[in-house]
Amino acid sequence: MTDTNNPANNPEVVHIDGEAIRLEDLVEDYKTLSEQVELLKRSNKKAVRRYRREMALRPYQAELIRLQQYLEEHHSRMIILFEGRDASGKGGTIRRVTRYMNEKHYRVVALGKPTEEQRTQWFFQKYVGQMPRGGEVVLFDRSWYNRAMVEPVFGFCSQEEYDNFMIGVTGFEKDLVRQGTILIKIYFSVTKEEQARRFERRKNDPLRQWKLSEIDVQAQDRWDEFTQQKYDMLKRTHTTHAPWTIIRSNDKHLARVNVMKVILNSVPYERLNPELDFVPDPEIVVSGSRELEMMEAQRLRSGKFVG
């Protein structure tokens, strides 16, 4: 009779380098190692994919430098407004757009809550103080359109203040453009499901948790309210002199590439690489008027706006 209590005779035990190891432990170790290998493979694939995507932006980033040179030579002023829902990809796009630009000739403006003094001023006054000089690009990470979207949803402005803004903003922008400022208005459109996924990632990633604010937490619950505000904003502020461009931003990389194309197509500078594809993807880039048509069609079909 075999003594299975003796490791030497136990079929459930193997000997490796003189050490007795239970088969059950060996199988468990193998599973753990396999999972680590798969994780490493996925991590490497993500790293390679991220690298390729960043490299794909390089030709357009080089063109943006040439565009800057054109603005400097012609003493032209450019303002780019980045608007959209929380977690729609505005900040990441701004970082890619400006990554290789000449820092002396661009500024990123992200204004905080108004001070008590600013509350007593003309609404546009704090933004006028940030306007570009000749040869400069100013990128607004959220802009005066806070008053059209965030403020009314959360009750940060009165109905009268909102109405005054909606009446005055088109004239304000028309005057900017009339006096030679190149004004680009970009709205990032992300689906409710993708926004929820990005919020969850922020919640669980210690390097992204700082991005999650109390307002972000309420964004999903107030989705329909924001959608209504978006519609009203486009309906009243999409004009021939200052049109809106909508960017479908579920895919961050495609959003970034196409935003660069929109910016590059806004001035007649001499292309660095004429062979590069400068045509925006119609699945990603939608005009404000087309977006209004689609939203109105959604409302007719389902009785409400979808997003």
Secondary structure by P-SEA (a helix, b strand, c coil): ccccccccccccccccccbbbbaaaaaaaaaaaaaaaaaaaaaaaaaaaaaaaaaaaaaaaaaaaaaaaaaaaabbbbbbbbbbcccccaaaaaaaaacccccccbbbbbbccccccccccccaaaaaaacccccbbbbbccccccccccccccccccaaaaaaaaacaaaaaaaaaaaccbbbbbbbbbcaaaaaaaaaaaaacccccccccccccccccaaaaaaaaaaaaaaccccccbbbbbbbcccaaaaaaaaaaaaaaccccccccccccccccccccccaaaaaaaaaaaaaacccccc
